[in-house]
């Protein structure tokens, strides 16, 4: 892989968006614990279990139609994510058709920013690799920000005629079950050199909400006064999650274990004594 350069067409911004994206504030998505145990072992709280999720299509962004600065092929409308097993499908819906041969915006670049669980910045990128052909060959990539520049890895994807679809494993996206994905900036369509992803100008942008990857859990510990004293993301191996909370002072605690999918959350609470 050779380093690539990427000049952002819109400033990356930290998002502090609500978990719910439904118009009536009703969480979308289903999740449940299959098994769950919370025990104190040698002065440490040990959490183990497994969880399932519904795999519904979750809308994480809805941008007004007709607000693109160029009227053809770059108007973002809905952004959706759907999880199947350990794969995520990101779909960017477009409000208009792509242009014909030789028509603007030749060189369109489409990008969707991700933040991995470690805090690293990633992009899903797409562009017609030979935009002047009657049937362009599309390139879909995962772009990673590194100290030496941006690196591109090809990933599975398709243009459906009205939407761009990226398919990527949760591990490749820097996520695991139970992680909350959050974009560090807006999804965007830009002008640039197709293939080099050198982005100069934003034609349209769309804000992206949070999305919890199904099949995992996180643990929150509260003391007797209801003050949060610790939070731990459970590790998932072979569809089973586990977490250990150490260094708690002797006393009584409430342990909340939360699983979810999309913007839905399910929490079970346990009282333990150290």
Number of C-alpha atoms within 10 A of each C-alpha: 7 10 14 17 16 17 12 16 19 19 10 12 10 11 15 11 12 10 20 19 22 14 7 7 10 11 17 19 20 19 22 19 20 11 12 15 12 20 16 14 10 9 15 16 21 16 21 19 20 21 22 19 22 18 19 15 16 21 22 23 21 17 19 12 13 16 16 18 11 15 17 18 22 30 28 28 21 20 24 19 22 21 24 13 14 15 16 19 18 22 23 25 22 21 22 18 14 19 16 16 14 11 11 16 21 21 20 24 27 28 25 27 21 26 19 22 15 8 11 13 18 24 22 25 27 28 28 21 19 16 22 15 12 10 11 14 14 18 19 27 23 24 25 20 17 12 6 10 13 19 18 23 14 13 18 14 20 17 20 10 11 14 19 21 21 22 20 20 18 19 13 13 20 18 20 26 28 24 25 21 20 23 25 24 21 23 25 25 28 27 21 23 16 21 21 14 26 18 23 16 15 20 23 23 24 22 18 26 24 21 26 25 28 30 27 30 33 22 22 17 23 17 17 11 9 10 11 14 11 14 15 15 20 25 19 19 12 6 14 19 23 22 20 18 18 12 8 16 12 9 10 15 23 19 24 18 27 22 29 30 31 32 25 19 19 15 15 12 14 13 15 15 14 14
